Amino acid sequence: MASETMAKAQTDLATRVTAMESARDAERPHMATKAEIIAMEAKLIRWIVGTGIALFAALVAVATPIVLYIVSRLP
């Protein structure tokens, strides 16, 4: 009786492992390589820095006329 339960458990385990291996093999072509991840990280850093510079330039462009108006109104 115990050997039947053990044999059934082994068969079930083998089936589950095979299913996991086939799922992993199906996903493998879609996984990124280490080089691709490093390249994407560099692109993201450049994009974030560029966005920060653009936002700062926009802030200066908006604030400059306001500051100049205030300064011109001083006695």
PDB file of N, CA, C and O in Angstrom:
ATOM      1  N   MET A   1       0.821  -1.185   0.000  1.00  0.00           N
ATOM      2  CA  MET A   1       0.000   0.000   0.000  1.00  0.00           C
ATOM      3  C   MET A   1       0.876   1.264   0.000  1.00  0.00           C
ATOM      4  O   MET A   1       0.619   2.204  -0.752  1.00  0.00           O
ATOM      5  N   ALA A   2       1.886   1.274   0.832  1.00  0.00           N
ATOM      6  CA  ALA A   2       2.767   2.437   0.889  1.00  0.00           C
ATOM      7  C   ALA A   2       3.552   2.580  -0.404  1.00  0.00           C
ATOM      8  O   ALA A   2       3.813   3.694  -0.859  1.00  0.00           O
ATOM      9  N   SER A   3       3.929   1.446  -0.997  1.00  0.00           N
ATOM     10  CA  SER A   3       4.683   1.501  -2.254  1.00  0.00           C
ATOM     11  C   SER A   3       3.806   2.013  -3.390  1.00  0.00           C
ATOM     12  O   SER A   3       4.306   2.684  -4.293  1.00  0.00           O
ATOM     13  N   GLU A   4       2.499   1.709  -3.365  1.00  0.00           N
ATOM     14  CA  GLU A   4       1.580   2.215  -4.380  1.00  0.00           C
ATOM     15  C   GLU A   4       1.450   3.737  -4.257  1.00  0.00           C
ATOM     16  O   GLU A   4       1.427   4.443  -5.265  1.00  0.00           O
ATOM     17  N   THR A   5       1.366   4.229  -3.042  1.00  0.00           N
ATOM     18  CA  THR A   5       1.264   5.668  -2.806  1.00  0.00           C
ATOM     19  C   THR A   5       2.544   6.359  -3.243  1.00  0.00           C
ATOM     20  O   THR A   5       2.504   7.441  -3.829  1.00  0.00           O
ATOM     21  N   MET A   6       3.683   5.732  -2.957  1.00  0.00           N
ATOM     22  CA  MET A   6       4.969   6.307  -3.343  1.00  0.00           C
ATOM     23  C   MET A   6       5.112   6.313  -4.868  1.00  0.00           C
ATOM     24  O   MET A   6       5.612   7.284  -5.435  1.00  0.00           O
ATOM     25  N   ALA A   7       4.684   5.256  -5.525  1.00  0.00           N
ATOM     26  CA  ALA A   7       4.773   5.186  -6.987  1.00  0.00           C
ATOM     27  C   ALA A   7       3.869   6.242  -7.625  1.00  0.00           C
ATOM     28  O   ALA A   7       4.248   6.876  -8.609  1.00  0.00           O
ATOM     29  N   LYS A   8       2.676   6.426  -7.062  1.00  0.00           N
ATOM     30  CA  LYS A   8       1.757   7.439  -7.584  1.00  0.00           C
ATOM     31  C   LYS A   8       2.340   8.842  -7.376  1.00  0.00           C
ATOM     32  O   LYS A   8       2.231   9.703  -8.249  1.00  0.00           O
ATOM     33  N   ALA A   9       2.958   9.060  -6.215  1.00  0.00           N
ATOM     34  CA  ALA A   9       3.557  10.359  -5.938  1.00  0.00           C
ATOM     35  C   ALA A   9       4.726  10.624  -6.884  1.00  0.00           C
ATOM     36  O   ALA A   9       4.898  11.753  -7.343  1.00  0.00           O
ATOM     37  N   GLN A  10       5.533   9.600  -7.184  1.00  0.00           N
ATOM     38  CA  GLN A  10       6.650   9.765  -8.106  1.00  0.00           C
ATOM     39  C   GLN A  10       6.159  10.081  -9.515  1.00  0.00           C
ATOM     40  O   GLN A  10       6.734  10.925 -10.202  1.00  0.00           O
ATOM     41  N   THR A  11       5.103   9.408  -9.942  1.00  0.00           N
ATOM     42  CA  THR A  11       4.537   9.657 -11.264  1.00  0.00           C
ATOM     43  C   THR A  11       3.978  11.076 -11.346  1.00  0.00           C
ATOM     44  O   THR A  11       4.174  11.784 -12.333  1.00  0.00           O
ATOM     45  N   ASP A  12       3.281  11.468 -10.290  1.00  0.00           N
ATOM     46  CA  ASP A  12       2.718  12.820 -10.248  1.00  0.00           C
ATOM     47  C   ASP A  12       3.835  13.867 -10.256  1.00  0.00           C
ATOM     48  O   ASP A  12       3.736  14.878 -10.952  1.00  0.00           O
ATOM     49  N   LEU A  13       4.885  13.626  -9.493  1.00  0.00           N
ATOM     50  CA  LEU A  13       6.011  14.546  -9.435  1.00  0.00           C
ATOM     51  C   LEU A  13       6.710  14.640 -10.790  1.00  0.00           C
ATOM     52  O   LEU A  13       7.072  15.730 -11.232  1.00  0.00           O
ATOM     53  N   ALA A  14       6.897  13.508 -11.441  1.00  0.00           N
ATOM     54  CA  ALA A  14       7.533  13.505 -12.758  1.00  0.00           C
ATOM     55  C   ALA A  14       6.698  14.285 -13.771  1.00  0.00           C
ATOM     56  O   ALA A  14       7.246  15.005 -14.605  1.00  0.00           O
ATOM     57  N   THR A  15       5.389  14.144 -13.701  1.00  0.00           N
ATOM     58  CA  THR A  15       4.495  14.874 -14.601  1.00  0.00           C
ATOM     59  C   THR A  15       4.582  16.374 -14.349  1.00  0.00           C
ATOM     60  O   THR A  15       4.631  17.166 -15.290  1.00  0.00           O
ATOM     61  N   ARG A  16       4.600  16.759 -13.085  1.00  0.00           N
ATOM     62  CA  ARG A  16       4.672  18.181 -12.741  1.00  0.00           C
ATOM     63  C   ARG A  16       6.007  18.785 -13.144  1.00  0.00           C
ATOM     64  O   ARG A  16       6.044  19.910 -13.642  1.00  0.00           O
ATOM     65  N   VAL A  17       7.104  18.063 -12.940  1.00  0.00           N
ATOM     66  CA  VAL A  17       8.425  18.567 -13.323  1.00  0.00           C
ATOM     67  C   VAL A  17       8.508  18.723 -14.834  1.00  0.00           C
ATOM     68  O   VAL A  17       9.055  19.713 -15.320  1.00  0.00           O
ATOM     69  N   THR A  18       7.979  17.775 -15.575  1.00  0.00           N
ATOM     70  CA  THR A  18       7.970  17.865 -17.037  1.00  0.00           C
ATOM     71  C   THR A  18       7.168  19.075 -17.501  1.00  0.00           C
ATOM     72  O   THR A  18       7.572  19.769 -18.434  1.00  0.00           O
ATOM     73  N   ALA A  19       6.041  19.327 -16.859  1.00  0.00           N
ATOM     74  CA  ALA A  19       5.229  20.492 -17.221  1.00  0.00           C
ATOM     75  C   ALA A  19       5.974  21.788 -16.923  1.00  0.00           C
ATOM     76  O   ALA A  19       5.913  22.734 -17.709  1.00  0.00           O
ATOM     77  N   MET A  20       6.677  21.838 -15.794  1.00  0.00           N
ATOM     78  CA  MET A  20       7.441  23.042 -15.455  1.00  0.00           C
ATOM     79  C   MET A  20       8.591  23.251 -16.433  1.00  0.00           C
ATOM     80  O   MET A  20       8.864  24.383 -16.831  1.00  0.00           O
ATOM     81  N   GLU A  21       9.268  22.174 -16.824  1.00  0.00           N
ATOM     82  CA  GLU A  21      10.376  22.297 -17.772  1.00  0.00           C
ATOM     83  C   GLU A  21       9.891  22.756 -19.136  1.00  0.00           C
ATOM     84  O   GLU A  21      10.549  23.568 -19.787  1.00  0.00           O
ATOM     85  N   SER A  22       8.756  22.251 -19.572  1.00  0.00           N
ATOM     86  CA  SER A  22       8.247  22.670 -20.884  1.00  0.00           C
ATOM     87  C   SER A  22       7.786  24.132 -20.847  1.00  0.00           C
ATOM     88  O   SER A  22       7.941  24.853 -21.833  1.00  0.00           O
ATOM     89  N   ALA A  23       7.227  24.568 -19.726  1.00  0.00           N
ATOM     90  CA  ALA A  23       6.824  25.976 -19.604  1.00  0.00           C
ATOM     91  C   ALA A  23       8.050  26.872 -19.610  1.00  0.00           C
ATOM     92  O   ALA A  23       8.037  27.933 -20.234  1.00  0.00           O
ATOM     93  N   ARG A  24       9.120  26.455 -18.915  1.00  0.00           N
ATOM     94  CA  ARG A  24      10.359  27.231 -18.897  1.00  0.00           C
ATOM     95  C   ARG A  24      10.987  27.292 -20.290  1.00  0.00           C
ATOM     96  O   ARG A  24      11.468  28.343 -20.714  1.00  0.00           O
ATOM     97  N   ASP A  25      10.981  26.175 -20.990  1.00  0.00           N
ATOM     98  CA  ASP A  25      11.545  26.152 -22.344  1.00  0.00           C
ATOM     99  C   ASP A  25      10.731  27.016 -23.302  1.00  0.00           C
ATOM    100  O   ASP A  25      11.291  27.593 -24.234  1.00  0.00           O
ATOM    101  N   ALA A  26       9.422  27.115 -23.089  1.00  0.00           N
ATOM    102  CA  ALA A  26       8.587  27.957 -23.942  1.00  0.00           C
ATOM    103  C   ALA A  26       8.839  29.437 -23.685  1.00  0.00           C
ATOM    104  O   ALA A  26       8.730  30.254 -24.599  1.00  0.00           O
ATOM    105  N   GLU A  27       9.176  29.788 -22.444  1.00  0.00           N
ATOM    106  CA  GLU A  27       9.416  31.195 -22.091  1.00  0.00           C
ATOM    107  C   GLU A  27      10.838  31.649 -22.407  1.00  0.00           C
ATOM    108  O   GLU A  27      11.085  32.847 -22.541  1.00  0.00           O
ATOM    109  N   ARG A  28      11.758  30.729 -22.524  1.00  0.00           N
ATOM    110  CA  ARG A  28      13.174  31.062 -22.684  1.00  0.00           C
ATOM    111  C   ARG A  28      13.455  32.008 -23.853  1.00  0.00           C
ATOM    112  O   ARG A  28      14.255  32.927 -23.677  1.00  0.00           O
ATOM    113  N   PRO A  29      12.850  31.844 -25.036  1.00  0.00           N
ATOM    114  CA  PRO A  29      13.160  32.783 -26.133  1.00  0.00           C
ATOM    115  C   PRO A  29      12.731  34.219 -25.848  1.00  0.00           C
ATOM    116  O   PRO A  29      13.224  35.152 -26.481  1.00  0.00           O
ATOM    117  N   HIS A  30      11.822  34.398 -24.906  1.00  0.00           N
ATOM    118  CA  HIS A  30      11.316  35.735 -24.605  1.00  0.00           C
ATOM    119  C   HIS A  30      12.049  36.414 -23.452  1.00  0.00           C
ATOM    120  O   HIS A  30      11.770  37.568 -23.129  1.00  0.00           O
ATOM    121  N   MET A  31      12.985  35.698 -22.834  1.00  0.00           N
ATOM    122  CA  MET A  31      13.724  36.266 -21.706  1.00  0.00           C
ATOM    123  C   MET A  31      14.868  37.135 -22.214  1.00  0.00           C
ATOM    124  O   MET A  31      15.477  36.841 -23.243  1.00  0.00           O
ATOM    125  N   ALA A  32      15.148  38.191 -21.492  1.00  0.00           N
ATOM    126  CA  ALA A  32      16.214  39.106 -21.872  1.00  0.00           C
ATOM    127  C   ALA A  32      17.564  38.561 -21.400  1.00  0.00           C
ATOM    128  O   ALA A  32      17.672  37.915 -20.358  1.00  0.00           O
ATOM    129  N   THR A  33      18.580  38.846 -22.203  1.00  0.00           N
ATOM    130  CA  THR A  33      19.932  38.457 -21.802  1.00  0.00           C
ATOM    131  C   THR A  33      20.501  39.538 -20.889  1.00  0.00           C
ATOM    132  O   THR A  33      19.928  40.619 -20.752  1.00  0.00           O
ATOM    133  N   LYS A  34      21.632  39.228 -20.269  1.00  0.00           N
ATOM    134  CA  LYS A  34      22.266  40.186 -19.372  1.00  0.00           C
ATOM    135  C   LYS A  34      22.681  41.438 -20.134  1.00  0.00           C
ATOM    136  O   LYS A  34      22.551  42.550 -19.621  1.00  0.00           O
ATOM    137  N   ALA A  35      23.180  41.264 -21.353  1.00  0.00           N
ATOM    138  CA  ALA A  35      23.589  42.409 -22.173  1.00  0.00           C
ATOM    139  C   ALA A  35      22.387  43.286 -22.529  1.00  0.00           C
ATOM    140  O   ALA A  35      22.496  44.512 -22.536  1.00  0.00           O
ATOM    141  N   GLU A  36      21.258  42.673 -22.819  1.00  0.00           N
ATOM    142  CA  GLU A  36      20.056  43.446 -23.140  1.00  0.00           C
ATOM    143  C   GLU A  36      19.568  44.237 -21.925  1.00  0.00           C
ATOM    144  O   GLU A  36      19.108  45.370 -22.062  1.00  0.00           O
ATOM    145  N   ILE A  37      19.667  43.648 -20.759  1.00  0.00           N
ATOM    146  CA  ILE A  37      19.245  44.345 -19.544  1.00  0.00           C
ATOM    147  C   ILE A  37      20.164  45.531 -19.268  1.00  0.00           C
ATOM    148  O   ILE A  37      19.692  46.602 -18.887  1.00  0.00           O
ATOM    149  N   ILE A  38      21.472  45.350 -19.457  1.00  0.00           N
ATOM    150  CA  ILE A  38      22.418  46.449 -19.252  1.00  0.00           C
ATOM    151  C   ILE A  38      22.166  47.570 -20.244  1.00  0.00           C
ATOM    152  O   ILE A  38      22.216  48.745 -19.880  1.00  0.00           O
ATOM    153  N   ALA A  39      21.892  47.214 -21.515  1.00  0.00           N
ATOM    154  CA  ALA A  39      21.602  48.228 -22.529  1.00  0.00           C
ATOM    155  C   ALA A  39      20.325  48.990 -22.190  1.00  0.00           C
ATOM    156  O   ALA A  39      20.268  50.208 -22.358  1.00  0.00           O
ATOM    157  N   MET A  40      19.306  48.285 -21.717  1.00  0.00           N
ATOM    158  CA  MET A  40      18.049  48.939 -21.347  1.00  0.00           C
ATOM    159  C   MET A  40      18.253  49.857 -20.148  1.00  0.00           C
ATOM    160  O   MET A  40      17.662  50.935 -20.086  1.00  0.00           O
ATOM    161  N   GLU A  41      19.081  49.442 -19.200  1.00  0.00           N
ATOM    162  CA  GLU A  41      19.364  50.276 -18.041  1.00  0.00           C
ATOM    163  C   GLU A  41      20.038  51.578 -18.470  1.00  0.00           C
ATOM    164  O   GLU A  41      19.714  52.648 -17.956  1.00  0.00           O
ATOM    165  N   ALA A  42      20.969  51.484 -19.404  1.00  0.00           N
ATOM    166  CA  ALA A  42      21.653  52.687 -19.889  1.00  0.00           C
ATOM    167  C   ALA A  42      20.668  53.615 -20.597  1.00  0.00           C
ATOM    168  O   ALA A  42      20.722  54.833 -20.425  1.00  0.00           O
ATOM    169  N   LYS A  43      19.775  53.040 -21.386  1.00  0.00           N
ATOM    170  CA  LYS A  43      18.770  53.859 -22.070  1.00  0.00           C
ATOM    171  C   LYS A  43      17.854  54.555 -21.063  1.00  0.00           C
ATOM    172  O   LYS A  43      17.521  55.729 -21.223  1.00  0.00           O
ATOM    173  N   LEU A  44      17.451  53.820 -20.022  1.00  0.00           N
ATOM    174  CA  LEU A  44      16.567  54.417 -19.015  1.00  0.00           C
ATOM    175  C   LEU A  44      17.267  55.544 -18.263  1.00  0.00           C
ATOM    176  O   LEU A  44      16.654  56.574 -17.985  1.00  0.00           O
ATOM    177  N   ILE A  45      18.531  55.359 -17.936  1.00  0.00           N
ATOM    178  CA  ILE A  45      19.268  56.412 -17.235  1.00  0.00           C
ATOM    179  C   ILE A  45      19.356  57.656 -18.107  1.00  0.00           C
ATOM    180  O   ILE A  45      19.141  58.769 -17.627  1.00  0.00           O
ATOM    181  N   ARG A  46      19.676  57.472 -19.395  1.00  0.00           N
ATOM    182  CA  ARG A  46      19.751  58.628 -20.291  1.00  0.00           C
ATOM    183  C   ARG A  46      18.394  59.304 -20.425  1.00  0.00           C
ATOM    184  O   ARG A  46      18.319  60.532 -20.470  1.00  0.00           O
ATOM    185  N   TRP A  47      17.329  58.527 -20.489  1.00  0.00           N
ATOM    186  CA  TRP A  47      15.986  59.095 -20.630  1.00  0.00           C
ATOM    187  C   TRP A  47      15.618  59.883 -19.378  1.00  0.00           C
ATOM    188  O   TRP A  47      15.062  60.976 -19.482  1.00  0.00           O
ATOM    189  N   ILE A  48      15.915  59.351 -18.209  1.00  0.00           N
ATOM    190  CA  ILE A  48      15.575  60.037 -16.962  1.00  0.00           C
ATOM    191  C   ILE A  48      16.368  61.328 -16.816  1.00  0.00           C
ATOM    192  O   ILE A  48      15.812  62.358 -16.435  1.00  0.00           O
ATOM    193  N   VAL A  49      17.665  61.279 -17.117  1.00  0.00           N
ATOM    194  CA  VAL A  49      18.490  62.488 -17.032  1.00  0.00           C
ATOM    195  C   VAL A  49      18.009  63.523 -18.043  1.00  0.00           C
ATOM    196  O   VAL A  49      17.901  64.704 -17.712  1.00  0.00           O
ATOM    197  N   GLY A  50      17.722  63.101 -19.257  1.00  0.00           N
ATOM    198  CA  GLY A  50      17.223  64.024 -20.283  1.00  0.00           C
ATOM    199  C   GLY A  50      15.898  64.659 -19.888  1.00  0.00           C
ATOM    200  O   GLY A  50      15.681  65.850 -20.113  1.00  0.00           O
ATOM    201  N   THR A  51      15.022  63.871 -19.304  1.00  0.00           N
ATOM    202  CA  THR A  51      13.739  64.405 -18.856  1.00  0.00           C
ATOM    203  C   THR A  51      13.937  65.425 -17.740  1.00  0.00           C
ATOM    204  O   THR A  51      13.257  66.451 -17.707  1.00  0.00           O
ATOM    205  N   GLY A  52      14.857  65.149 -16.834  1.00  0.00           N
ATOM    206  CA  GLY A  52      15.143  66.105 -15.753  1.00  0.00           C
ATOM    207  C   GLY A  52      15.681  67.422 -16.296  1.00  0.00           C
ATOM    208  O   GLY A  52      15.291  68.494 -15.834  1.00  0.00           O
ATOM    209  N   ILE A  53      16.573  67.343 -17.273  1.00  0.00           N
ATOM    210  CA  ILE A  53      17.114  68.563 -17.882  1.00  0.00           C
ATOM    211  C   ILE A  53      16.007  69.334 -18.599  1.00  0.00           C
ATOM    212  O   ILE A  53      15.940  70.559 -18.496  1.00  0.00           O
ATOM    213  N   ALA A  54      15.148  68.633 -19.318  1.00  0.00           N
ATOM    214  CA  ALA A  54      14.050  69.290 -20.025  1.00  0.00           C
ATOM    215  C   ALA A  54      13.076  69.945 -19.047  1.00  0.00           C
ATOM    216  O   ALA A  54      12.606  71.055 -19.296  1.00  0.00           O
ATOM    217  N   LEU A  55      12.773  69.277 -17.948  1.00  0.00           N
ATOM    218  CA  LEU A  55      11.871  69.873 -16.959  1.00  0.00           C
ATOM    219  C   LEU A  55      12.493  71.106 -16.313  1.00  0.00           C
ATOM    220  O   LEU A  55      11.799  72.091 -16.063  1.00  0.00           O
ATOM    221  N   PHE A  56      13.798  71.057 -16.041  1.00  0.00           N
ATOM    222  CA  PHE A  56      14.469  72.214 -15.476  1.00  0.00           C
ATOM    223  C   PHE A  56      14.448  73.379 -16.469  1.00  0.00           C
ATOM    224  O   PHE A  56      14.222  74.522 -16.072  1.00  0.00           O
ATOM    225  N   ALA A  57      14.680  73.100 -17.753  1.00  0.00           N
ATOM    226  CA  ALA A  57      14.637  74.147 -18.775  1.00  0.00           C
ATOM    227  C   ALA A  57      13.238  74.744 -18.881  1.00  0.00           C
ATOM    228  O   ALA A  57      13.089  75.955 -19.048  1.00  0.00           O
ATOM    229  N   ALA A  58      12.214  73.901 -18.786  1.00  0.00           N
ATOM    230  CA  ALA A  58      10.845  74.404 -18.827  1.00  0.00           C
ATOM    231  C   ALA A  58      10.553  75.284 -17.606  1.00  0.00           C
ATOM    232  O   ALA A  58       9.886  76.312 -17.723  1.00  0.00           O
ATOM    233  N   LEU A  59      11.044  74.886 -16.462  1.00  0.00           N
ATOM    234  CA  LEU A  59      10.860  75.681 -15.252  1.00  0.00           C
ATOM    235  C   LEU A  59      11.529  77.045 -15.393  1.00  0.00           C
ATOM    236  O   LEU A  59      10.938  78.064 -15.034  1.00  0.00           O
ATOM    237  N   VAL A  60      12.740  77.073 -15.906  1.00  0.00           N
ATOM    238  CA  VAL A  60      13.449  78.335 -16.104  1.00  0.00           C
ATOM    239  C   VAL A  60      12.707  79.199 -17.120  1.00  0.00           C
ATOM    240  O   VAL A  60      12.589  80.411 -16.938  1.00  0.00           O
ATOM    241  N   ALA A  61      12.205  78.578 -18.192  1.00  0.00           N
ATOM    242  CA  ALA A  61      11.490  79.331 -19.220  1.00  0.00           C
ATOM    243  C   ALA A  61      10.211  79.961 -18.673  1.00  0.00           C
ATOM    244  O   ALA A  61       9.846  81.067 -19.072  1.00  0.00           O
ATOM    245  N   VAL A  62       9.545  79.281 -17.783  1.00  0.00           N
ATOM    246  CA  VAL A  62       8.315  79.826 -17.203  1.00  0.00           C
ATOM    247  C   VAL A  62       8.622  80.841 -16.110  1.00  0.00           C
ATOM    248  O   VAL A  62       7.937  81.858 -15.996  1.00  0.00           O
ATOM    249  N   ALA A  63       9.649  80.571 -15.303  1.00  0.00           N
ATOM    250  CA  ALA A  63       9.942  81.439 -14.162  1.00  0.00           C
ATOM    251  C   ALA A  63      10.621  82.744 -14.564  1.00  0.00           C
ATOM    252  O   ALA A  63      10.440  83.754 -13.885  1.00  0.00           O
ATOM    253  N   THR A  64      11.392  82.753 -15.640  1.00  0.00           N
ATOM    254  CA  THR A  64      12.138  83.950 -16.028  1.00  0.00           C
ATOM    255  C   THR A  64      11.239  85.158 -16.274  1.00  0.00           C
ATOM    256  O   THR A  64      11.518  86.218 -15.714  1.00  0.00           O
ATOM    257  N   PRO A  65      10.180  85.067 -17.076  1.00  0.00           N
ATOM    258  CA  PRO A  65       9.327  86.254 -17.261  1.00  0.00           C
ATOM    259  C   PRO A  65       8.652  86.718 -15.968  1.00  0.00           C
ATOM    260  O   PRO A  65       8.452  87.913 -15.753  1.00  0.00           O
ATOM    261  N   ILE A  66       8.312  85.770 -15.128  1.00  0.00           N
ATOM    262  CA  ILE A  66       7.663  86.130 -13.872  1.00  0.00           C
ATOM    263  C   ILE A  66       8.645  86.892 -12.980  1.00  0.00           C
ATOM    264  O   ILE A  66       8.288  87.918 -12.401  1.00  0.00           O
ATOM    265  N   VAL A  67       9.859  86.402 -12.870  1.00  0.00           N
ATOM    266  CA  VAL A  67      10.871  87.074 -12.049  1.00  0.00           C
ATOM    267  C   VAL A  67      11.209  88.437 -12.636  1.00  0.00           C
ATOM    268  O   VAL A  67      11.337  89.413 -11.897  1.00  0.00           O
ATOM    269  N   LEU A  68      11.354  88.515 -13.938  1.00  0.00           N
ATOM    270  CA  LEU A  68      11.661  89.802 -14.570  1.00  0.00           C
ATOM    271  C   LEU A  68      10.532  90.807 -14.358  1.00  0.00           C
ATOM    272  O   LEU A  68      10.794  91.991 -14.149  1.00  0.00           O
ATOM    273  N   TYR A  69       9.290  90.353 -14.408  1.00  0.00           N
ATOM    274  CA  TYR A  69       8.153  91.238 -14.166  1.00  0.00           C
ATOM    275  C   TYR A  69       8.188  91.763 -12.731  1.00  0.00           C
ATOM    276  O   TYR A  69       7.978  92.950 -12.483  1.00  0.00           O
ATOM    277  N   ILE A  70       8.457  90.852 -11.791  1.00  0.00           N
ATOM    278  CA  ILE A  70       8.510  91.274 -10.389  1.00  0.00           C
ATOM    279  C   ILE A  70       9.651  92.249 -10.147  1.00  0.00           C
ATOM    280  O   ILE A  70       9.487  93.233  -9.427  1.00  0.00           O
ATOM    281  N   VAL A  71      10.799  91.984 -10.740  1.00  0.00           N
ATOM    282  CA  VAL A  71      11.955  92.864 -10.558  1.00  0.00           C
ATOM    283  C   VAL A  71      11.703  94.229 -11.181  1.00  0.00           C
ATOM    284  O   VAL A  71      12.119  95.242 -10.620  1.00  0.00           O
ATOM    285  N   SER A  72      11.042  94.279 -12.308  1.00  0.00           N
ATOM    286  CA  SER A  72      10.763  95.560 -12.962  1.00  0.00           C
ATOM    287  C   SER A  72       9.767  96.411 -12.178  1.00  0.00           C
ATOM    288  O   SER A  72       9.750  97.632 -12.334  1.00  0.00           O
ATOM    289  N   ARG A  73       8.954  95.802 -11.353  1.00  0.00           N
ATOM    290  CA  ARG A  73       7.950  96.532 -10.567  1.00  0.00           C
ATOM    291  C   ARG A  73       8.520  97.045  -9.243  1.00  0.00           C
ATOM    292  O   ARG A  73       7.844  97.790  -8.534  1.00  0.00           O
ATOM    293  N   LEU A  74       9.747  96.662  -8.898  1.00  0.00           N
ATOM    294  CA  LEU A  74      10.342  97.128  -7.650  1.00  0.00           C
ATOM    295  C   LEU A  74      10.683  98.615  -7.754  1.00  0.00           C
ATOM    296  O   LEU A  74      11.020  99.110  -8.829  1.00  0.00           O
ATOM    297  N   PRO A  75      10.594  99.306  -6.649  1.00  0.00           N
ATOM    298  CA  PRO A  75      10.888 100.745  -6.689  1.00  0.00           C
ATOM    299  C   PRO A  75      12.362 101.058  -6.837  1.00  0.00           C
ATOM    300  O   PRO A  75      12.743 102.228  -6.883  1.00  0.00           O
TER     301      PRO A  75
END
